[in-house]
Amino acid sequence: MTIEIRKILAPVDFSENSPPILEWAAHLAAEHGSSVLLLHAYHLPVEFQQLEGAYLPPDFWASVRAEAEASLAEYAAQISAKGVPVETAVCEGYAATVIVEEAAARDIDLIVIGTHGRSGFKHLLLGSIAERVVHKAPCPVLTVRASG
């Protein structure tokens, strides 16, 4: 059996967990001659949506998208400098759903995703995007645990 990894999806949230994800994705891409898709998903938390009278400026989502695209471009430049082909995508929606949908739509071979390492009550309350992706992804998922 030959394992081919042509396309690697690396979802990033711009937290301190992002650099290790980028390192793993770039390393594996270089080893396998793969390309990397950097993905950022954003959405308005349900709690905010339920606030009566909550106000968002008209350009709020355009600003969120532009900032995410700029940050992904910086990450992409780091990966590209290692000789790895890289693309970026910014999508609106719940992160786990967006990641799984993009992986299926783009015929991704491997997802490299970070975990926050929460356990117990925090995990129960906050859930885990990585865990949801592992259960629903159409391809293998490598989880990278945050240091600390």
VENRARA-V459930 format. One record per residue. N is the residue number from 1. BURIAL is I if it has 24 or more other ideal C-beta (glycine too) atoms within 12 Angstrom, else O. Layout:
N;BURIAL
N;BURIAL
This chain:
1;O
2;O
3;O
4;O
5;I
6;O
7;I
8;I
9;I
10;I
11;I
12;I
13;I
14;I
15;O
16;O
17;I
18;I
19;O
20;I
21;I
22;I
23;I
24;I
25;I
26;I
27;I
28;I
29;I
30;O
31;O
32;O
33;O
34;I
35;I
36;I
37;I
38;I
39;I
40;I
41;I
42;I
43;I
44;O
45;O
46;O
47;O
48;O
49;O
50;O
51;O
52;O
53;O
54;O
55;O
56;O
57;O
58;O
59;O
60;O
61;O
62;O
63;O
64;O
65;O
66;O
67;O
68;I
69;I
70;O
71;I
72;I
73;O
74;O
75;I
76;I
77;O
78;I
79;I
80;O
81;O
82;O
83;O
84;I
85;O
86;I
87;I
88;I
89;I
90;I
91;I
92;O
93;O
94;O
95;I
96;I
97;O
98;I
99;I
100;I
101;I
102;I
103;I
104;O
105;O
106;I
107;O
108;I
109;I
110;I
111;I
112;I
113;I
114;I
115;I
116;I
117;O
118;O
119;O
120;O
121;O
122;O
123;O
124;O
125;O
126;O
127;O
128;I
129;I
130;I
131;I
132;I
133;I
134;O
135;O
136;O
137;I
138;O
139;I
140;O
141;I
142;I
143;I
144;I
145;O
146;O
147;O
148;O
